[in-house]
């Protein structure tokens, strides 16, 4: 598969300055995770090729400093046995609703095979204006809804190429799981504000279809 995505937009100088700053990729939490599993087996090369093929993603790259102003050559890392592949990616909103933000994409084999995209708090704050993990009253603002629209669209783009059964968008330590459910889980307040029709509303989450 080619290591270039011609549909991905260029990044501005402000985008590059933010994405090259390592403090915006810090290990502080809680983090926002997109997890995709119960799909066909993925090996590291397949995971990398899959990420490279997703529209409006730039990457993956081994280091933040490798992120170019335009889509370029992709480079990622091989890691430990539990995480045999990972790389930095930049998520771009094709509709320009939120600014480009960074995430870690990786393959997890510690329990089951999962494809994971993790967004650190500084990157969430860039998109939303604050850390949504705080769940303060009124936290579901229009920028938060736009941010989640980008995340849902990203999972749907991945599902077109990798037909997994269950995807979750959740803040670390606040996840929900039901093996009988198929679809994408998001916070129910976000789903209500976005006007998404849920397949299965469950307490704090809504399960959305893949298309």
N, C-alpha and C positions, 0 to 999 in steps of 0.2 A: 504494500500500500504506500502511496506517495507520502513524503514527509512535508507536505505543504497543503494549506487550506486557503484557496484563493478567495473564498467568500468572507473571510474574517476581516473585520475593519482594522485600520491602522490605529495605534495608540497615540494620544497627545503627549506633549512634553510633561504635562502635569501627571498624566497616568504613569508614565515611565518613572518619574521621580518618586511617586508613591510606591510603585511596585518594586523598585530597586532598593528601597529602604527596608533593611532586615527587621527593624522593630515592628513593622506592619505584618510580619509573618511570625510573631512571637508564639511561644508555647502556652500562653495564658488561656484560661478557659472561663466559663464553659464554651465549647466550640459548637458550631452548627454542622451537622453531618447529613449527607445524602448517602444512604446505603441501598445497594441493589443486589438482591440475592435470590436463590432458588431459580437460577437460570442454568444454561449449559456450562460445562466446565470451561474455565478461562485459564490459560497459561500466561505468563508474563508478556510474551511477544504479542499475543492476541489482545491483551488488555491495553498495551501501548498502541497498537494499531487501531483499536476501537476508539480510544481517546483522540488520536490524531484525526479520525474521520468525522468527529462531531462538529457541525457548523457552529461558528461563533465561539469556539475555544481557541486560544493561542497556547501552544505547548503540546506536550509537557517539556519542562526544562529541568536540568539538574539543580540549578541555583537561581535565585531571583535575579542576579546580575546578568544571567543569560537571556532574559526576556528582551526581545528587540522591539523597535517601534512598529515593525510590520511582521507579519508571519514569516518565519524563517525556518532554518533547520531545527528539527526537534531533537532533543537529547534528554534522556531520563536516567534514573539510577536503578541499579539492582540493589536490593537491600537484604535484610535478614530473612531466614526461612519463613517466619510468620507473615512478613510483608515483602514478598519476592520482587515487587516492582513498585516504584513510586516516582512522582515528578510534580513539579510546580506547574500550574496552569493558570491562565487568565480567562475569566468568564466575561464575555462581552454581550451586552443586550442589543439585539439587532434593531430594536425600536428606540434605543437611546433613553429608556426610562430611568435607568440607573447607570452610574459610571462603571467602567470595567473594574473588576475586583479579582483578587487572587485566591487560589485554593490549592490544597494538596490533593492529588488524585493518586490512589494506590489500590493495590490488590491485597486483600487480607485472606490468609488461609489458616488463621489461628484456630477457628472453630469450624466454620464452613467457608466456602469460597464466596467472598463478597467483593464487589467493586464499590469503592468508597470515594467520595469527594468531601473534604473537610474544609470549612471556611472559618478562619480564626476571627476573634472579636474585632480587631482593627479593620479587617476587610468588611465585616458586617456593618460596622459603623460608617465606613465609607459609602456604602450603598444606602443605608437607612438613616444615617445621622446620629444613631445611638446604638448601644448593644441591646438587641431585642431579647436576649436571654434574661433580662431583668424583669420582664413581664409587669412593668408598671401599669397602673390604670391608664387606658387610652393608648396602649403601646401599638395597636394595629392602625398605624397612620397610612396615608396614601403611599409614601415611599416604601413602607414595609410590604404593602400589598404588591407593589410593582416588583420588589425584590423577590418575593415568593413566586410571582408569575414567571420570572426568569428561571428560578430553580425548578419549577414544575415543567417548564418547556425543555429544560436541559435533560431532566429525567426521561421525558417523552422522546427526545431525540436519541438518547442512548437506547431506549427500549426498542426503537425501530431497527436497530442493528444487533441488539443483544436482548432477546425476549425473556427477561427474567420475570418472575411471578410477583414479587413484592418489593416495593420501594418505600423508603421512609425519609422524610425530612424532619429532623428533630434536633432539639438542643440537648447536648450531653447531659445525661442523668435524668432526662425527661422523655423517654421513648415509650412507645406502645407497640405491641406485637400480638398478632392473632394468626396462627398458621392456616386458618380457614379462609382468610381474606386475600383477595387478589386486587392489586391496584397501588396507588400512591397515597400514603398518609401525610396529612398536613395538619397543623393546628386548626381546630374548628373555628376559632374566632377569625383567623385569616381567611378561611374558606367562605365563611358567611360574608365578610367584608368584600371579598372578590366576586361574590355572586356565583361561586362554583356550585354546581349540583353534585352532591355527594352520593356515591353508591351506597355507602353505609356510614351513617353518623354514629360515633361511639364516644360518649362522654366529651373529652377534650379534643378528639381528633375527628377528621373527616377523611374518608377514603375516596379518592378521585380515580376516574378511569384513565387508561393509558392513551386515550385519544378523544 
